[in-house]
């Protein structure tokens, strides 16, 4: 279950500001914060909000505007891709100045380089790229690129208006610029012709690739006032902006609006994403707001700092700092985080105390914690608590004696299944069991663990699925027991935004559901390439925690598919075996849990609503799992709902249980399918032929042919391909098995004569000398059928 989070910020502001002027920018380097100000001083702070020294790190005769640390690429991991970190190996940062210059300064305060006259007017933004180049913008409207040593490379953009904020895309191939009321997406390749927003948006909407901006740039009016700050998160690939119109807005990477806030009391002067992409902070005059990634607000804190001009998060996402307009530096910590499962609730207070409560008995345990809690998750009877140095595994049946696991870096994602859980940090992906034993560490070329989130990772009791970031149309599936790829890579034509593995532990045919960039929902057997579309315009989906039922919010409706596998049995049954109710959850709502017959949905406004699902479908699933078809029929007759009968019909056909399928088909008035089953029941032939006919009815001719060939029923396999007009395949089977070649040629000649055509196939022309005698052919066919009847009599004991 996704945690129900009730969070707020505990703020701290020093009584007497150390800066004599406006604090323009702040930046973390490890556990230390650095702030720059209009007074020309740079101060160093510890994580507790206290100055690290009695004097500034360095002081200059000019005012500072923005500070940004040079990131480093750590040693390459899987696929040769290095991980990103803010702890620079060079320990150097760039700082912009109001006199048009910028400086490169080491962590110890030594000025390495001063680049004068970089811009006409103040340097408004400085931003390091991960290749070591520096991007600056200024009041002159210019956007320039510099080398690591401060040497000029190129002027990327000239807007003619002041640029207030600059941020790089997750892949560092595109830059987003806030200029006036507009946001401009500019690729780093300079030989690109600029076009207006509406032309580009229509063009991009026709493209399937998520980043089609290597050949085009576009801009759009984002706010009614000047855009003051913008930020782009690498994990969720979303953009947040704030402006003088007193609003903050969330955009996707195409510039499409996802959320627009109501007007605040004052202009929004700063915005910043939490590193894991689940939260962002919004700064304004004497206030700082904590928001969910979809836009709704968790809390708003009043502080005496003036306008917050800059916000920066620590790498573990538990603390942030803000630059105050009155010279104060604000520190804020996430508190009152909470997760829930069944009747248990675990919360973390402002003193890092982890409290366990039972809704029926009240507080039952104080787990304590000497370190900051980075991540926590609870599901399937276990609670996972991650701090900065270790991960603790708790059993909800016995809260004492947790199992510890050492972690190398800050955990960015925790996801649980019935038998295993996944930890993701910037070093990689690890799958553990609940005894603390490492099961596997999936790796593949192009793995970027720092970009993974809860939508692109899914774990079940057998497999783990990962969406490749560099090619988001590909899903890598690994077997947890062996740690090796399962042998199947699922490919989709459109970028995948969410992957979901089914959680039914008793089913030997695991399923995967995916939602693509167009909002289409697809389902496929996990170990087979057979992806079929379930629905369109889907905002969110989730499997039941133990059964193969799928819930989704789509097109102002809440829908539960009782048996999504019906799509592979008989597609006509899928819309009949559903439960749907109208909903006003809004766009970007999320199904956060689906437990038994209760489904919880987080709406676009942040409300957590529970939707009841008829319990009879879950009961039917349990009967079918036990192969108790008699009780399944009794349940359907008692409830007498068409959706339940359609579900039973699909389940029975999938299990080839005709005694249950026939009354189910009669109940939903599927006369043609019922007559077909009667026809199969009256066939005096071997079971393989009847099963092949069922596979054909399920639109699986390849599987039907394979079944017949494995049973040695070559004539049936040949006749199957003849009925499907797959003439060359029928001839291939006949020649390979040296039987019924003349049968294929005879039926082919009859077909061509009926349509008045001549033979053009080279394979059939090469067989012209083979004699064709219909009397002999009919005799062979009759003998084949007699042999089948004899085999059937021997197998059933009716000879």
C-alpha positions in Angstrom: 0.0 0.0 0.0 1.3 3.5 -0.8 1.7 5.4 2.5 -0.9 7.9 3.6 1.4 10.9 4.3 0.5 13.7 6.6 3.6 16.0 6.5 4.6 19.4 7.5 7.8 21.5 7.7 9.5 22.3 11.0 11.2 25.6 10.4 14.2 27.2 12.1 15.4 30.7 11.6 18.4 32.2 13.5 17.4 35.0 15.9 20.0 37.4 14.5 20.8 37.2 10.8 24.5 36.9 10.0 24.1 38.5 6.5 23.8 42.2 6.4 21.8 42.2 3.2 19.3 40.1 1.2 20.3 36.4 0.9 20.0 35.7 -2.7 20.9 32.0 -2.9 21.7 28.9 -0.9 23.3 25.5 -1.9 24.0 22.2 -0.1 27.3 20.4 -0.4 27.0 17.2 1.6 25.8 18.1 5.1 27.0 21.7 4.8 25.0 24.7 3.5 26.5 27.7 1.7 24.7 31.0 1.4 25.5 34.1 -0.6 24.1 37.6 -0.2 23.9 41.2 -1.3 26.5 42.0 1.3 29.2 40.2 -0.8 29.7 37.5 1.9 29.4 33.7 1.6 28.7 31.8 4.8 29.0 28.2 5.7 26.3 26.4 7.9 26.0 23.0 9.5 23.0 20.8 9.1 21.6 22.1 12.4 21.2 25.6 11.1 24.3 27.1 12.9 27.1 29.0 11.2 30.2 26.7 10.9 32.5 29.6 11.8 32.5 33.1 13.3 33.4 34.7 10.0 32.2 34.3 6.4 33.9 31.8 4.1 34.9 34.7 1.8 33.9 38.2 1.1 33.9 40.3 -2.1 33.2 43.9 -3.1 30.2 43.0 -5.1 26.8 41.5 -4.4 26.1 37.8 -5.2 23.0 36.6 -7.1 23.1 32.8 -7.3 25.3 29.9 -6.1 25.6 26.5 -7.8 27.9 23.6 -7.0 29.8 21.7 -9.7 28.3 18.1 -9.6 30.5 15.1 -10.2 29.9 11.8 -12.0 30.8 9.0 -9.6 32.5 5.7 -11.0 30.4 4.2 -13.7 27.8 1.6 -12.6 25.8 -0.8 -14.7 26.1 -0.1 -18.4 28.9 2.4 -17.8 26.6 5.1 -16.7 27.9 7.1 -13.8 25.6 8.3 -11.0 25.0 11.9 -10.2 26.0 13.5 -6.9 26.2 17.0 -5.5 29.4 16.2 -3.6 31.8 17.5 -6.1 35.2 15.9 -6.3 36.6 19.3 -7.1 34.7 20.9 -4.2 34.1 24.0 -6.3 31.1 26.2 -6.9 30.2 29.1 -9.2 28.6 32.3 -8.0 27.1 35.0 -10.1 27.5 38.7 -9.3 25.5 41.9 -9.8 28.5 43.6 -11.7 28.1 41.2 -14.6 30.9 38.8 -13.5 31.0 35.3 -12.0 33.5 33.6 -9.8 34.7 30.0 -9.3 35.4 29.4 -5.6 36.6 26.3 -3.8 34.9 24.9 -0.7 37.7 26.4 1.4 36.9 29.9 0.2 39.7 30.3 -2.4 38.7 32.2 -5.5 40.0 30.2 -8.5 38.7 32.3 -11.3 37.0 35.7 -11.8 35.3 36.2 -15.2 34.6 39.9 -15.5 32.1 41.4 -17.9 30.4 38.0 -18.5 27.1 39.8 -19.0 25.9 43.3 -19.4 24.2 44.0 -16.1 23.8 41.4 -13.3 24.4 37.7 -13.8 21.0 36.3 -12.8 21.6 32.6 -12.9 24.5 30.1 -12.9 24.1 26.4 -13.6 26.7 23.6 -14.0 26.1 20.9 -16.5 27.1 17.3 -15.8 29.8 17.5 -18.5 31.6 20.2 -16.5 30.4 23.2 -18.6 28.9 26.3 -16.9 25.7 28.0 -18.1 25.0 31.6 -17.2 22.2 34.1 -17.8 22.0 37.8 -17.2 19.9 40.9 -17.2 21.0 41.4 -20.8 18.9 38.5 -21.9 21.9 36.4 -23.0 22.4 32.7 -22.2 26.0 31.7 -22.4 28.1 28.5 -22.1 31.5 28.5 -20.5 34.2 25.8 -20.0 35.1 24.3 -16.6 37.9 26.9 -16.4 35.7 29.8 -17.2 36.5 30.2 -20.9 33.7 31.3 -23.2 32.3 28.8 -25.6 29.1 30.1 -27.2 26.1 32.3 -26.7 23.2 29.9 -26.8 20.3 32.3 -26.7 19.7 36.1 -26.9 16.2 37.0 -25.7 16.5 40.8 -25.3 14.7 40.5 -21.9 16.1 39.6 -18.5 16.4 35.9 -17.8 15.5 35.1 -14.2 16.0 31.4 -13.9 17.7 28.6 -15.8 17.5 24.8 -15.3 18.8 21.8 -17.3 16.7 18.8 -18.4 17.3 15.4 -16.7 19.5 14.3 -19.6 21.3 17.6 -19.8 20.5 17.9 -23.5 17.9 20.7 -23.1 17.8 23.9 -21.1 14.7 25.6 -19.7 14.7 29.4 -19.4 12.4 31.7 -17.5 12.2 35.0 -19.5 9.4 37.4 -18.9 6.0 35.6 -18.8 7.4 32.8 -21.0 9.2 29.5 -20.5 11.6 28.6 -23.3 12.9 25.1 -24.0 16.2 25.4 -25.8 18.3 22.4 -26.9 22.0 22.8 -26.4 22.7 22.4 -30.1 22.8 25.9 -31.4 21.9 25.3 -35.1 18.1 25.0 -34.3 15.4 27.2 -35.7 13.1 28.7 -33.2 9.3 28.2 -33.6 6.4 29.3 -31.5 4.8 27.2 -28.9 1.5 26.2 -30.6 3.3 25.0 -33.7 5.9 22.9 -31.7 3.2 21.5 -29.4 1.2 20.1 -32.3 4.4 18.7 -33.8 5.6 17.1 -30.5 2.1 15.6 -29.9 2.6 13.6 -33.1 5.9 12.1 -31.9 6.2 9.1 -29.7 9.7 9.8 -28.4 9.6 11.5 -25.0 12.4 14.0 -25.9 12.0 15.1 -29.5 13.7 18.4 -28.8 17.1 17.7 -30.4 15.9 19.5 -33.5 13.4 22.1 -32.3 12.9 24.6 -29.5 9.7 26.2 -28.4 8.3 28.6 -25.9 5.0 29.3 -24.3 3.3 31.8 -22.0 3.5 30.2 -18.6 2.2 32.9 -16.2 0.3 36.1 -16.3 3.3 37.8 -14.6 7.0 37.5 -14.8 8.3 33.9 -14.2 10.7 34.2 -11.3 11.8 30.6 -10.7 11.7 27.3 -12.4 12.9 23.8 -11.6 13.0 20.4 -13.4 13.1 17.1 -11.6 15.2 14.3 -13.1 13.2 11.5 -11.5 9.6 12.4 -12.5 10.6 14.6 -15.5 8.2 17.3 -14.3 8.6 21.1 -14.3 7.4 23.5 -11.6 7.4 27.2 -12.1 6.5 30.3 -10.0 5.8 33.9 -10.9 4.7 37.4 -10.0 1.1 36.4 -10.7 1.2 34.7 -7.3 0.8 31.2 -8.7 2.9 28.1 -9.0 2.3 25.6 -11.8 3.3 22.0 -12.7 4.1 21.1 -16.3 5.2 18.0 -18.1 8.3 17.9 -20.3 6.3 18.9 -23.3 5.1 22.1 -21.7 1.6 20.8 -21.1 0.0 22.2 -17.9 -0.8 19.6 -15.3 -1.7 21.8 -12.3 -2.2 25.5 -11.6 -2.5 26.8 -8.1 -5.0 29.3 -6.8 -3.6 32.8 -6.4 -1.4 33.1 -3.3 -1.1 36.2 -1.1 2.2 37.2 -2.5 4.3 36.5 -5.6 6.0 33.1 -5.7 9.7 33.9 -5.6 11.2 30.3 -5.4 10.3 26.7 -6.2 12.4 23.6 -5.8 11.9 19.8 -6.3 12.7 17.3 -3.6 15.4 14.9 -5.1 13.0 11.9 -5.2 10.4 13.8 -7.2 7.5 13.2 -4.7 7.4 16.7 -3.2 8.3 20.3 -4.0 8.6 23.4 -2.0 7.3 26.9 -2.8 8.7 30.1 -1.3 6.9 33.4 -1.0 6.9 36.4 1.3 7.2 35.2 4.9 6.0 31.7 4.0 7.1 28.4 2.6 4.7 25.7 1.3 5.2 21.9 1.0 3.4 20.4 -2.0 2.8 17.0 -3.5 4.2 16.4 -7.0 0.7 16.7 -8.5 0.4 20.2 -7.0 -1.8 20.1 -4.0 -0.5 21.5 -0.7 0.5 19.5 2.4 1.2 22.5 4.6 2.1 26.1 4.7 4.5 27.5 7.3 4.8 31.2 8.4 8.3 32.4 8.9 9.9 35.8 9.4 12.4 35.9 6.5 10.8 38.2 4.0 10.6 36.7 0.5 12.2 33.4 0.0 14.4 33.9 -3.0 15.9 30.4 -3.3 15.2 26.9 -1.9 17.5 23.9 -1.9 17.1 20.4 -0.6 19.5 18.0 0.9 20.4 14.9 -1.1 18.3 12.6 1.1 15.2 14.9 0.7 14.6 15.3 4.5 15.7 18.9 4.9 15.7 22.1 2.9 17.0 25.6 3.3 15.7 28.9 2.1 17.3 32.3 1.3 15.4 35.1 3.1 15.0 38.6 1.9 15.7 40.1 5.3 19.2 38.4 5.5 18.0 35.3 7.3 18.6 31.7 6.3 15.7 29.4 6.9 16.1 25.7 7.7 13.2 23.3 7.5 12.9 19.6 8.2 10.2 17.2 7.1 8.2 16.0 10.2 5.0 14.1 10.9 5.5 11.6 8.1 3.2 8.6 8.4 2.6 5.3 6.8 -0.5 3.0 7.3 -1.2 -0.6 6.7 -4.3 -2.6 7.9 -4.7 -1.5 11.6 -1.2 -0.2 12.0 0.1 3.3 11.7 3.8 4.3 12.0 4.7 8.0 12.3 8.0 10.0 12.6 7.9 13.1 14.8 10.1 16.1 14.8 12.6 14.4 17.2 13.1 11.5 14.9 11.1 9.2 17.2 9.3 6.4 15.3 6.0 5.6 16.9 3.8 2.6 16.2 0.1 2.7 16.8 -2.7 0.2 16.5 -6.1 1.8 15.8 -7.8 -0.6 18.1 -5.2 -0.4 21.0 -3.5 3.0 20.6 0.3 3.5 20.8 2.0 0.1 21.2 5.7 0.7 20.4 8.4 3.4 20.3 11.0 2.2 17.8 13.3 5.2 18.4 15.9 6.4 15.9 19.2 8.1 16.4 19.5 9.1 12.8 17.3 10.9 10.3 14.7 8.7 8.7 15.1 8.9 5.0 12.4 6.5 3.7 9.8 4.2 5.3 7.2 1.8 3.9 4.8 -0.8 5.3 2.9 -3.6 3.5 2.4 -7.3 3.5 3.0 -7.6 7.3 6.4 -5.9 7.3 7.7 -2.4 7.9 10.9 -1.1 6.3 12.7 1.9 7.9 15.7 3.5 6.1 18.0 5.9 7.7 21.2 7.5 6.4 23.3 4.5 7.2 21.1 1.4 7.5 17.8 -0.2 6.7 15.7 -1.9 9.4 13.2 -4.7 8.7 10.4 -5.0 11.1 7.7 -7.7 11.4 4.3 -6.2 12.3 3.6 -9.3 14.4 6.7 -8.6 16.5 8.1 -5.1 16.5 11.2 -5.9 18.6 14.6 -7.1 17.2 14.5 -5.7 13.7 16.9 -7.1 11.1 19.5 -4.4 10.0 21.0 -3.9 6.6 23.8 -1.5 5.8 23.2 0.9 3.0 25.9 2.6 0.9 24.0 5.7 0.0 20.7 7.5 0.6 17.8 5.3 -0.3 15.5 6.9 -2.9 12.8 4.2 -3.2 11.4 1.4 -1.2 8.8 -1.0 -2.7 7.4 -4.1 -1.1 5.8 -7.4 -2.3 4.7 -10.4 -0.4 8.1 -12.2 -0.3 10.6 -9.5 -1.2 11.3 -5.7 -1.1 13.3 -3.4 -3.3 15.8 -0.8 -2.2 16.9 1.8 -4.8 19.8 4.2 -4.2 22.2 6.1 -6.4 24.5 3.0 -6.5 21.9 0.6 -7.9 18.9 -1.6 -7.3 18.9 -4.4 -4.6 16.2 -7.0 -3.9 16.1 -8.4 -0.4 13.9 -11.0 1.4 12.5 -10.2 4.8 15.3 -12.0 6.5 17.7 -9.4 5.2 19.3 -11.7 2.6 20.3 -10.0 -0.7 18.5 -11.9 -3.5 19.8 -10.0 -6.5 21.0 -6.7 -7.9 19.5 -6.3 -11.4 21.8 -4.6 -13.9 21.6 -3.9 -17.6 23.1 -1.5 -20.0 21.4 1.9 -19.6 20.3 1.4 -16.0 20.0 4.8 -14.3 19.1 4.1 -10.7 19.0 7.8 -9.8 16.1 8.2 -12.3 14.0 5.3 -11.0 10.7 6.0 -9.2 7.7 4.0 -8.0 6.1 4.1 -11.5 9.1 2.7 -13.3 9.9 -0.1 -10.9 7.6 -3.0 -9.9 8.3 -6.1 -7.8 6.2 -9.2 -7.3 6.8 -12.6 -5.5 8.8 -13.8 -8.5 10.0 -11.0 -10.7 11.1 -7.4 -10.8 10.4 -5.1 -13.8 12.4 -2.0 -14.6 11.6 0.6 -17.3 14.8 1.7 -19.1 15.2 5.4 -18.8 17.3 5.9 -22.0 14.8 3.9 -24.0 11.4 4.1 -22.1 9.7 1.9 -24.6 11.5 -1.1 -23.1 10.9 -3.1 -19.9 13.6 -5.3 -18.4 12.3 -8.3 -16.4 14.5 -10.2 -13.9 13.9 -13.4 -12.0 14.4 -12.6 -8.4 15.6 -16.1 -7.4 18.4 -16.2 -10.0 19.0 -12.5 -10.5 19.1 -13.1 -14.3 16.9 -11.7 -17.0 13.8 -13.7 -17.5 14.6 -14.0 -21.3 11.8 -11.6 -22.3 12.1 -7.9 -22.9 8.8 -6.2 -23.3 8.8 -3.6 -26.1 6.1 -1.0 -26.6 5.7 1.5 -29.4 5.1 4.5 -27.0 7.1 5.6 -24.0 6.0 3.8 -20.8 5.2 6.0 -17.8 4.0 3.2 -15.4 4.7 -0.5 -15.1 2.7 -2.8 -12.7 3.3 -6.5 -11.9 0.4 -8.6 -10.8 0.7 -9.8 -7.1 -1.2 -13.1 -7.3 1.2 -15.6 -5.8 -0.8 -18.7 -6.8 -0.9 -18.0 -10.5 1.8 -19.5 -12.6 1.2 -17.0 -15.4 2.2 -13.6 -14.0 0.9 -10.5 -15.8 2.1 -7.0 -16.3 0.1 -3.8 -16.9 1.6 -0.7 -18.5 0.4 2.8 -19.0 2.1 4.7 -21.8 2.6 8.4 -22.6 -0.8 8.6 -24.4 -2.7 7.4 -21.3 -3.4 3.9 -22.8 -3.6 0.9 -20.5 -2.2 -2.4 -21.8 -2.0 -5.9 -20.2 0.4 -8.7 -21.2 1.5 -12.1 -19.9 4.9 -11.2 -18.3 6.8 -14.0 -20.0 5.2 -13.6 -23.5 5.1 -10.8 -26.0 1.4 -10.4 -26.3 0.5 -6.8 -25.3 -3.2 -6.0 -25.7 -5.0 -2.7 -25.0 -7.4 -2.6 -22.2 -8.5 1.0 -22.0 -7.7 4.6 -23.1 -7.4 7.9 -21.2 -6.2 6.2 -18.1 -4.7 8.4 -15.3 -3.7 5.6 -12.9 -4.0 1.9 -12.3 -3.2 -0.7 -9.7 -3.4 -4.5 -9.3 -5.2 -6.0 -6.3 -2.7 -6.9 -3.6 -3.4 -10.7 -3.8 -5.7 -11.3 -6.7 -5.6 -10.7 -10.5 -8.1 -7.8 -10.5 -7.1 -4.4 -11.9 -8.4 -1.0 -10.9 -8.0 2.2 -12.8 -9.3 5.8 -13.0 -10.1 6.6 -16.6 -12.2 9.3 -18.3 -14.1 10.4 -15.2 -14.8 6.8 -14.2 -13.5 4.4 -11.7 -13.2 0.9 -13.2 -12.3 -2.5 -11.9 -11.6 -5.3 -14.3 -12.5 -8.5 -12.4 -10.5 -10.7 -14.8 -8.2 -8.8 -17.2 -7.0 -12.1 -18.7 -10.4 -12.3 -20.4 -8.7 -10.2 -23.1 -6.6 -13.2 -24.0 -9.6 -15.7 -23.7 -12.4 -13.8 -25.4 -12.1 -10.0 -25.8 -15.9 -9.7 -25.8 -15.9 -10.7 -22.1 -13.6 -7.9 -20.9 -16.2 -5.0 -20.9 -18.8 -7.4 -19.5 -16.7 -8.4 -16.5 -16.1 -5.0 -15.0 -17.4 -2.8 -12.2 -17.5 1.0 -12.9 -18.8 4.1 -11.1 -18.7 7.7 -12.2 -16.0 9.7 -10.4 -14.8 13.2 -10.0 -11.3 12.4 -8.7 -9.9 14.8 -11.3 -6.9 14.6 -13.6 -3.7 13.1 -12.2 -5.4 11.3 -9.4 -3.8 8.1 -8.2 -5.0 4.7 -7.0 -2.8 4.2 -3.9 -4.0 0.8 -2.7 -6.3 -2.0 -3.7 -6.8 -4.4 -0.8 -9.5 -7.0 -1.0 -12.7 -5.2 -1.9 -11.5 -1.7 -0.9 -9.7 0.7 -3.1 -8.2 4.0 -2.0 -7.7 6.9 -4.4 -5.8 10.1 -3.9 -7.6 12.9 -5.7 -6.1 15.8 -7.5 -6.9 17.9 -4.5 -5.1 15.6 -2.1 -8.2 14.0 -0.5 -7.9 10.2 0.2 -11.2 8.5 -0.8 -12.2 4.9 -0.4 -14.2 3.2 -3.1 -16.0 -0.1 -2.3 -15.7 -2.9 -4.8 -18.3 -5.7 -4.8 -16.7 -8.5 -2.7 -18.2 -11.3 -4.8 -15.5 -11.1 -7.5 -12.7 -11.6 -4.9 -14.6 -14.6 -3.5 -15.0 -16.0 -7.0 -11.3 -15.7 -7.6 -10.6 -17.7 -4.4 -13.0 -20.5 -5.4 -11.4 -20.7 -8.8 -7.9 -20.8 -7.3 -9.0 -23.8 -5.3 -10.6 -25.4 -8.5 -13.9 -25.4 -6.6 -16.1 -24.8 -9.6 -19.3 -26.1 -7.9 -19.1 -23.3 -5.3 -18.2 -20.8 -8.0 -21.4 -21.7 -9.8 -23.4 -21.5 -6.6 -22.0 -18.0 -5.9 -22.9 -16.7 -9.4 -26.4 -18.2 -9.2 -26.9 -16.5 -5.7 -25.6 -13.1 -6.8 -27.0 -13.3 -10.3 -24.9 -10.4 -11.7 -24.0 -10.4 -15.4 -20.5 -9.1 -14.6 -19.9 -12.1 -12.3 -21.2 -14.6 -14.8 -19.0 -13.1 -17.5 -16.0 -13.4 -15.2 -16.7 -17.0 -14.5 -17.2 -17.7 -18.2 -13.7 -16.3 -19.0 -12.1 -18.1 -16.1 -13.7 -21.4 -17.0 -12.7 -21.2 -20.7 -9.2 -20.3 -19.7 -9.1 -23.4 -17.4 -10.9 -25.5 -20.1 -13.6 -26.3 -17.5 -16.6 -26.8 -19.8 -19.0 -27.8 -17.0 -18.7 -24.3 -15.6 -18.3 -22.5 -18.8 -21.6 -23.7 -20.3 -24.0 -22.4 -17.6 -22.0 -19.1 -17.4 -22.4 -18.6 -21.2 -26.1 -19.4 -21.0 -26.5 -16.8 -18.2 -25.0 -14.0 -20.2 -26.8 -15.1 -23.4 -23.7 -15.9 -25.4 -25.6 -18.3 -27.7 -22.9 -18.7 -30.4 -20.2 -19.5 -27.9 -22.4 -21.9 -26.1 -23.2 -23.8 -29.3 -19.5 -23.9 -30.1 -18.9 -25.6 -26.7 -21.7 -28.1 -27.4 -20.1 -28.8 -30.8 -16.7 -29.5 -29.1 -18.4 -31.7 -26.5 -19.9 -33.9 -29.3 -16.7 -34.3 -31.2 -15.5 -37.9 -31.1 -11.8 -37.2 -31.3 -8.7 -36.9 -29.1 -8.6 -34.1 -26.4 -5.8 -32.3 -28.3 -8.1 -31.5 -31.2 -10.8 -30.0 -28.9 -8.1 -28.0 -27.1 -6.8 -26.7 -30.4 -10.3 -25.6 -31.4 -10.5 -23.7 -28.1 -7.2 -22.0 -28.8 -8.5 -21.0 -32.2 -11.6 -19.6 -30.6 -9.2 -17.6 -28.3 -7.4 -16.2 -31.4 -4.3 -18.2 -30.8 -3.6 -20.1 -34.0 0.1 -20.5 -33.4 -0.5 -22.2 -30.1 -3.2 -24.4 -31.6 -0.8 -25.5 -34.4 2.0 -26.2 -31.9 -0.4 -28.3 -29.8 -1.4 -30.4 -32.8 2.1 -30.9 -34.0 3.3 -32.0 -30.5 0.5 -34.6 -30.5 1.5 -35.9 -33.9 -1.8 -34.8 -35.5 -0.2 -33.6 -38.7 -3.3 -33.7 -40.8 -5.2 -31.5 -38.3 -2.3 -29.0 -38.2 -2.3 -28.9 -42.0 -6.1 -28.5 -42.2 -5.9 -25.7 -39.6 -3.6 -23.7 -41.9 -5.7 -24.5 -44.9 -8.7 -23.0 -43.2 -6.7 -19.9 -42.3 -5.5 -19.7 -46.0 -1.9 -20.1 -44.8 -1.1 -22.3 -47.8 2.7 -22.2 -47.7 2.8 -23.1 -44.0 0.4 -26.0 -44.7 2.7 -27.2 -47.5 5.8 -26.8 -45.2 4.3 -29.0 -42.5 3.3 -31.7 -45.1 6.7 -31.8 -46.7 8.6 -31.8 -43.4 6.5 -34.7 -42.1 6.2 -36.5 -45.5 2.4 -36.7 -45.3 -0.7 -35.2 -46.9 1.3 -33.3 -49.5 -1.2 -34.2 -52.1 -4.0 -33.1 -49.8 -2.5 -29.6 -49.6 -2.1 -29.5 -53.4 -5.7 -30.7 -54.0 -7.2 -28.1 -51.7 -5.0 -25.4 -53.2 -6.1 -26.3 -56.7 -9.7 -26.3 -55.7 -9.2 -22.8 -54.1 -7.6 -21.3 -57.2 -10.3 -22.8 -59.5 -13.1 -21.3 -57.4 -11.5 -17.8 -57.6 -10.4 -18.1 -61.2 -6.7 -17.6 -60.5 -3.4 -19.2 -61.6 -0.7 -20.5 -59.3 2.0 -18.0 -58.6 3.7 -19.4 -55.5 7.1 -20.9 -56.3 6.8 -23.5 -53.6 3.6 -24.9 -55.1 4.9 -24.6 -58.7 7.8 -26.9 -57.7 5.2 -29.5 -56.6 3.4 -29.7 -60.0 4.6 -33.3 -60.6 3.1 -34.7 -57.4 0.0 -36.7 -58.4 -3.3 -35.7 -56.9 -6.1 -38.2 -56.5 -9.2 -37.1 -54.5 -10.3 -40.7 -53.8 -7.0 -41.5 -52.2 -7.0 -38.2 -50.3 -10.5 -38.9 -48.9 -9.5 -42.4 -47.9 -6.4 -41.0 -46.0 -8.6 -38.4 -44.2 -11.1 -41.0 -43.2 -8.4 -43.2 -41.8 -6.9 -40.3 -39.9 -10.3 -39.6 -38.2 -10.8 -43.2 -37.4 -7.4 -43.4 -35.8 -8.3 -40.3 -33.7 -11.6 -41.9 -32.6 -9.7 -45.1 -31.6 -7.2 -43.1 -29.6 -10.0 -41.2 -27.9 -11.8 -44.5 -27.0 -8.6 -46.0 -25.6 -7.9 -42.9 -23.5 -11.4 -42.8 -22.1 -11.8 -46.6 -21.6 -14.9 -46.8 -23.8 -13.5 -49.2 -26.4 
